[in-house]
């Protein structure tokens, strides 16, 4: 009698572990951070948080408008330094406790010249603010084929 009980428990344990074993060993997709938008978020760029960065370029890929949301949660104005392509650079000043949204009705996008990257590709861009070391991120270059991006083509 005891052997039947032990066998039943063993089979039950094998069924439980057999059917849930993959879930126990694999990573859950919902725990992996990602940017749920057309652009990308910039991690560890300094005290400024840079969100949904993308470039809307012309058909030749020679110039593009940088679109992003830049969040300053500090109590001091901060400067965001951006480097791209073969020596191109820009800087943006963001006031304390402000969200600067480039490419909206209130704020124009930042024109980047000589990006030499065709729409559909990524361009490596370096972002740095405050005393942080900065980070290089692959930023997507899009065209104006989507209706909400068509007004952002340079």
C-alpha positions as CSV (number, residue, x, y, z in Angstrom):
1,X,0.0,0.0,0.0
2,X,2.8,2.4,0.9
3,X,4.6,1.7,-2.3
4,X,1.5,2.7,-4.4
5,X,1.2,6.0,-2.4
6,X,4.9,6.7,-2.9
7,X,4.7,5.9,-6.7
8,X,1.6,8.1,-7.0
9,X,3.4,11.0,-5.3
10,X,6.5,10.5,-7.5
11,X,4.5,10.5,-10.7
12,X,2.6,13.6,-9.6
13,X,5.8,15.4,-8.8
14,X,7.2,14.4,-12.2
15,X,4.1,15.7,-14.0
16,X,4.3,19.0,-12.1
17,X,8.0,19.5,-12.8
18,X,7.8,18.2,-16.3
19,X,5.1,20.7,-17.3
20,X,6.5,23.7,-15.5
21,X,10.2,23.0,-15.9
22,X,10.7,25.3,-18.9
23,X,9.0,28.2,-17.2
24,X,11.3,27.7,-14.2
25,X,14.5,27.8,-16.3
26,X,13.8,30.5,-18.9
27,X,13.6,34.2,-18.4
28,X,10.3,35.9,-18.4
29,X,9.9,38.2,-21.4
30,X,8.0,40.7,-19.3
31,X,11.0,41.3,-17.1
32,X,13.3,42.4,-20.0
33,X,13.3,46.2,-20.3
34,X,12.7,47.6,-23.8
35,X,11.5,50.8,-25.5
36,X,7.9,50.3,-26.6
37,X,8.0,53.0,-29.2
38,X,9.7,54.0,-32.5
39,X,12.7,55.4,-30.7
40,X,15.0,54.1,-28.0
41,X,15.6,55.1,-24.4
42,X,19.1,56.1,-23.3
43,X,20.3,54.3,-20.2
44,X,22.9,55.9,-17.8
45,X,23.4,59.1,-19.8
46,X,23.7,61.2,-16.7
47,X,21.2,63.1,-14.6
48,X,19.1,63.8,-17.7
49,X,16.7,61.1,-18.8
50,X,16.5,60.7,-22.6
51,X,13.5,58.9,-23.9
52,X,12.2,57.8,-27.3
53,X,15.1,59.1,-29.3
54,X,14.9,58.8,-33.1
55,X,15.9,60.6,-36.2
56,X,13.6,61.5,-39.0
57,X,15.8,61.8,-42.1
58,X,15.4,63.0,-45.7
59,X,15.3,60.4,-48.5
60,X,19.1,60.8,-49.1
61,X,20.0,60.2,-45.5
62,X,22.2,63.3,-45.4
63,X,20.4,65.2,-42.7
64,X,17.8,64.4,-40.1
65,X,15.7,65.8,-37.3
66,X,16.4,64.5,-33.8
67,X,13.2,63.8,-31.9
68,X,13.3,63.0,-28.2
69,X,11.9,63.7,-24.7
70,X,14.6,65.0,-22.3
71,X,13.7,64.9,-18.7
72,X,15.6,66.9,-16.0
73,X,14.5,65.8,-12.6
74,X,17.3,67.8,-10.8
75,X,17.0,71.2,-9.3
76,X,19.7,72.7,-11.6
77,X,19.7,73.3,-15.3
78,X,21.7,70.6,-17.2
79,X,23.3,70.4,-20.6
80,X,23.0,67.3,-22.8
81,X,26.0,66.8,-25.1
82,X,25.4,64.7,-28.3
83,X,28.0,63.3,-30.7
84,X,27.1,61.5,-33.9
85,X,28.6,60.5,-37.3
86,X,32.0,61.7,-38.2
87,X,32.5,64.5,-35.7
88,X,29.1,66.0,-35.6
89,X,28.0,67.4,-32.2
90,X,25.2,69.3,-30.6
91,X,24.3,70.4,-27.1
92,X,20.9,71.1,-25.5
93,X,20.3,73.0,-22.3
94,X,17.3,71.8,-20.2
95,X,16.0,73.9,-17.3
96,X,15.6,72.4,-13.8
97,X,12.6,70.2,-13.3
98,X,11.6,70.4,-16.9
99,X,10.6,68.0,-19.7
100,X,11.9,69.2,-23.1
101,X,10.1,67.4,-26.0
102,X,11.9,67.9,-29.2
103,X,9.7,67.6,-32.3
104,X,6.3,68.7,-30.8
105,X,4.0,71.6,-31.6
106,X,5.8,73.6,-28.9
107,X,9.4,72.7,-29.6
108,X,11.1,72.1,-33.0
109,X,13.3,69.0,-33.5
110,X,17.0,69.4,-33.5
111,X,18.4,69.4,-37.1
112,X,21.5,67.1,-37.5
113,X,23.5,67.7,-40.6
114,X,25.8,65.2,-42.3
115,X,24.4,62.1,-40.6
116,X,25.1,60.0,-43.7
117,X,22.7,57.3,-42.6
118,X,19.8,56.1,-44.7
119,X,16.3,55.7,-43.2
120,X,15.9,52.1,-41.9
121,X,19.3,52.0,-40.4
122,X,20.7,52.9,-37.0
123,X,23.3,55.6,-36.2
124,X,25.5,55.3,-33.2
125,X,25.1,58.4,-31.0
126,X,26.9,59.4,-27.8
127,X,24.8,61.1,-25.0
128,X,26.4,62.7,-21.9
129,X,25.1,65.0,-19.2
130,X,26.3,66.1,-15.8
131,X,29.4,64.3,-14.4
132,X,28.4,61.0,-16.0
133,X,30.7,59.2,-18.4
134,X,28.0,59.0,-21.1
135,X,26.8,56.2,-23.3
136,X,26.7,55.3,-26.9
137,X,23.3,54.1,-28.2
138,X,22.2,52.9,-31.7
139,X,19.4,55.4,-32.6
140,X,16.9,54.4,-35.4
141,X,16.7,56.6,-38.5
142,X,13.2,56.7,-39.9
143,X,11.6,58.4,-42.9
144,X,8.4,60.3,-43.2
145,X,6.3,57.5,-44.5
146,X,4.3,57.2,-41.2
147,X,1.7,60.0,-41.1
148,X,2.8,61.2,-37.6
149,X,6.4,61.6,-38.8
150,X,5.8,63.2,-42.1
151,X,5.9,66.8,-40.7
152,X,9.3,66.0,-39.1
153,X,11.2,65.3,-42.3
154,X,13.8,68.1,-42.8
